[in-house]
Amino acid sequence: MNAVITVTGKDTVGIIAKVSSECFKYNANILDITQKVFGGMFVMTMLISVDELNIRFADFVDIMNDLAKKENLVIHTMHESIFDAMHNI
């Protein structure tokens, strides 16, 4: 199963490294990543495989939320099907 992580916030050094380090720690495989900086605002979307997570998905979501608070970012982590449903008209 895949999940989507979106990250937004003020551009600072190391955002990609911090998010990808959490993915590595919990065995979430990054399948695709796109990022852009718009006038100092960082925006990133990652597609990850969560088939081999070494913790429950809900716990992984909580960890990403904690990272968001710590780094003053907005991070949303959701199953790919939910992301797709939110973006279908």
Secondary structure as the mmCIF struct_conf table of DSSP 4:
data_model
#
loop_
_struct_conf.conf_type_id
_struct_conf.id
_struct_conf.beg_label_comp_id
_struct_conf.beg_label_asym_id
_struct_conf.beg_label_seq_id
_struct_conf.end_label_comp_id
_struct_conf.end_label_asym_id
_struct_conf.end_label_seq_id
STRN STRN1 ASN A 2 LYS A 10
TURN_TY1_P TURN_TY1_P1 VAL A 13 GLY A 14
HELX_RH_AL_P HELX_RH_AL_P1 ILE A 15 LYS A 25
TURN_TY1_P TURN_TY1_P2 TYR A 26 ASN A 27
HELX_LH_PP_P HELX_LH_PP_P1 ALA A 28 ALA A 28
STRN STRN2 ASN A 29 PHE A 38
TURN_TY1_P TURN_TY1_P3 GLY A 39 GLY A 40
STRN STRN3 MET A 41 SER A 49
TURN_TY1_P TURN_TY1_P4 ASP A 51 GLU A 52
BEND BEND1 ASN A 54 ILE A 55
HELX_RH_AL_P HELX_RH_AL_P2 PHE A 57 GLU A 71
TURN_TY1_P TURN_TY1_P5 ASN A 72 ASN A 72
STRN STRN4 VAL A 74 HIS A 79
HELX_RH_AL_P HELX_RH_AL_P3 GLU A 80 MET A 86
TURN_TY1_P TURN_TY1_P6 HIS A 87 HIS A 87
#
